[in-house]
Amino acid sequence: MHVLVIGSGYVGLVAAVGFAEAGHQVLGIDVDVAKINKLKQGISPIYEPGLEEWLARHQASGQLSFGTDPKEGIREADAAFICVGTPQSEDGSADLQYVLRVATQLGQAMALRPMDASPLVVVDKSTVPVGTAARVEAAIAAQTDRRFEVVSNPEFLREGCAIDDFVRPDRVVVGCRSDHAEKVMKELYGKFLAASGGRWLRMDPASAELTKYAANAMLALRISFINEIAGLCEKVGADVQCVRDGIGSDHRIGKYFLNPGPGFGGSCFPKDLQALLKVGRENAQPLRALEATVEANRNQKQVLALKVRKYFKCTAGTPAPLAGRRFALWGLAFKAHTDDIREAMALELIDALTALGAEVVVHDFEAMPNVRAKVGNRVRYAEDPLSACDGADALLIATEWPQYAQADLRAVAGRLKAKLMFDGRNLFQPEAMKADGWTYHSIGRSPVGPTGHPGTL
Ligand SMILES: NC(=O)c1ccc[n+]([C@@H]2O[C@H](COP(=O)([O-])OP(=O)(O)OC[C@H]3O[C@@H](n4cnc5c(N)ncnc54)[C@H](O)[C@@H]3O)[C@@H](O)[C@H]2O)c1
């Protein structure tokens, strides 16, 4: 099959290398010329494990190429995937301007297709609200008399393991109306589904569009739920890790997405929840559980800063109560194995601590360039995790990079002013930390510390 993938970001690039891996002929498109030039040189503009190797392999084999105009590949394309961003508008809804612009461009490019070509399958892979397939269809139809069909095929990959998720899907959701479109989609995904044993779910486009939002809403709800249970654990002296094991072992509940932490961020959950709430409002269907999820997460993103304020007895009204204090902050990406900092909790932590007058020295394995571009010299950037700790009053952890969990804590303690840690990811065991002389605050577990340590213990 010949495939056009329009938008070469996290989703588009992964789809492009994935379809090339399945043996299809892929042309990746992006309006960002610098990005396309990098890609042509085999350099990935984003960090995603394995992506650069796959880019090199499939570009070398001729299976994958890149360009800036859909016209380059429209003639022979069997399918065109729309993988552009759908950021949050001011009113919370998904901003569809990029999706609709691509639809118009595709419609214009269709003039290059022979009149008797089989219908082009135009696939909405961007996350879009119900009714978008119809709007994309109208935008294309306004430009062309050639045959096409719009399909909704939401993407469920997780950044950090995106390639694996793409080539080993547990389900492929296809919202389409014709057997021709289903056949094309089956040919594209067939190899992956055969290998993974995943489910093929054909449905109408509106259901497919809503499935994506409902999936993200459900996952976000689980995270906010366990985060609030974690807060309660701290109040009543319970351990959220035990509670999590206790409920997660129930097969009706399952253990996934029940890790307590400093609130969810990323490019999807926050904006997708807002977009779904907007759809609910527009249709007079309140989504109260979702509203509570958003509210709980707003509070959770402050949880580490609150613990720091409490420990250092920062009283309201005191200007710059953390002036003269330095904090090492490990982890900037919204989760491990990515360089994505969209809605990352570390950014809120930086804002909160610097607003209190503190100096912050940050480290991340992949996300530092993105943070530097956004935050500039409001923080200092450390070459490695250990040097971030030099002379710091405490270490804060916001991202669960496995390397942090394996850090040599004796060396870390040697760099800090005191053995004081605020761990937003529960990377360490409280009892072991206590035995080692640390004052250790984590999520959903009582703080521990050596007897007589100053502060709240
Ligand atoms: N990132 C994820 O983990 C993820 C997972 C599932 C679904 N999604 C959804 O997929 C969509 C894309 O997300 P992303 O994270 O890949 O976004 P992204 O911002 O990383 O990439 C979007 C790309 O589209 C390009 N673009 C914009 N307009 C264009 C045009 N007219 N022609 C060609 N290229 C154009 C941009 O330059 C950019 O490179 C969003 O709707 C998102 O919600 C994202």
PDBQT file of the ligand as one rigid body, heavy atoms in Angstrom, charges set to zero:
ROOT
HETATM    1  N1  LIG A 501       1.428  12.515  21.513  1.00  0.00    +0.000 N 
HETATM    2  C1  LIG A 501       0.705  11.477  21.880  1.00  0.00    +0.000 C 
HETATM    3  O1  LIG A 501       1.075  10.685  22.760  1.00  0.00    +0.000 OA
HETATM    4  C2  LIG A 501      -0.634  11.202  21.219  1.00  0.00    +0.000 A 
HETATM    5  C3  LIG A 501      -1.240   9.957  21.406  1.00  0.00    +0.000 A 
HETATM    6  C4  LIG A 501      -2.459   9.720  20.773  1.00  0.00    +0.000 A 
HETATM    7  C5  LIG A 501      -3.068  10.730  20.017  1.00  0.00    +0.000 A 
HETATM    8  N2  LIG A 501      -2.451  11.936  19.892  1.00  0.00    +0.000 N 
HETATM    9  C6  LIG A 501      -3.109  12.951  19.063  1.00  0.00    +0.000 C 
HETATM   10  O2  LIG A 501      -2.462  12.971  17.792  1.00  0.00    +0.000 OA
HETATM   11  C7  LIG A 501      -2.430  14.300  17.266  1.00  0.00    +0.000 C 
HETATM   12  C8  LIG A 501      -0.983  14.710  16.992  1.00  0.00    +0.000 C 
HETATM   13  O3  LIG A 501      -0.298  14.737  18.232  1.00  0.00    +0.000 OA
HETATM   14  P1  LIG A 501       1.300  14.874  18.279  1.00  0.00    +0.000 P 
HETATM   15  O4  LIG A 501       1.681  14.729  19.716  1.00  0.00    +0.000 OA
HETATM   16  O5  LIG A 501       1.912  13.980  17.277  1.00  0.00    +0.000 OA
HETATM   17  O6  LIG A 501       1.463  16.397  17.806  1.00  0.00    +0.000 OA
HETATM   18  P2  LIG A 501       2.811  17.158  17.420  1.00  0.00    +0.000 P 
HETATM   19  O7  LIG A 501       2.581  18.565  17.770  1.00  0.00    +0.000 OA
HETATM   20  O8  LIG A 501       3.995  16.438  17.975  1.00  0.00    +0.000 OA
HETATM   21  O9  LIG A 501       2.894  16.995  15.819  1.00  0.00    +0.000 OA
HETATM   22  C9  LIG A 501       2.010  17.608  14.936  1.00  0.00    +0.000 C 
HETATM   23  C10 LIG A 501       2.779  17.925  13.646  1.00  0.00    +0.000 C 
HETATM   24  O10 LIG A 501       1.867  18.363  12.644  1.00  0.00    +0.000 OA
HETATM   25  C11 LIG A 501       2.524  19.331  11.852  1.00  0.00    +0.000 C 
HETATM   26  N3  LIG A 501       1.542  20.085  11.069  1.00  0.00    +0.000 N 
HETATM   27  C12 LIG A 501       0.681  21.037  11.466  1.00  0.00    +0.000 A 
HETATM   28  N4  LIG A 501      -0.062  21.471  10.411  1.00  0.00    +0.000 NA
HETATM   29  C13 LIG A 501       0.334  20.772   9.342  1.00  0.00    +0.000 A 
HETATM   30  C14 LIG A 501      -0.037  20.750   7.968  1.00  0.00    +0.000 A 
HETATM   31  N5  LIG A 501      -0.992  21.553   7.478  1.00  0.00    +0.000 N 
HETATM   32  N6  LIG A 501       0.581  19.883   7.134  1.00  0.00    +0.000 NA
HETATM   33  C15 LIG A 501       1.553  19.077   7.588  1.00  0.00    +0.000 A 
HETATM   34  N7  LIG A 501       1.954  19.050   8.885  1.00  0.00    +0.000 NA
HETATM   35  C16 LIG A 501       1.361  19.885   9.735  1.00  0.00    +0.000 A 
HETATM   36  C17 LIG A 501       3.298  20.148  12.868  1.00  0.00    +0.000 C 
HETATM   37  O11 LIG A 501       4.340  20.886  12.261  1.00  0.00    +0.000 OA
HETATM   38  C18 LIG A 501       3.806  19.043  13.814  1.00  0.00    +0.000 C 
HETATM   39  O12 LIG A 501       5.083  18.573  13.403  1.00  0.00    +0.000 OA
HETATM   40  C19 LIG A 501      -3.139  15.167  18.302  1.00  0.00    +0.000 C 
HETATM   41  O13 LIG A 501      -4.498  15.260  17.959  1.00  0.00    +0.000 OA
HETATM   42  C20 LIG A 501      -2.987  14.368  19.583  1.00  0.00    +0.000 C 
HETATM   43  O14 LIG A 501      -4.011  14.653  20.503  1.00  0.00    +0.000 OA
HETATM   44  C21 LIG A 501      -1.246  12.203  20.463  1.00  0.00    +0.000 A 
ENDROOT
TORSDOF 0
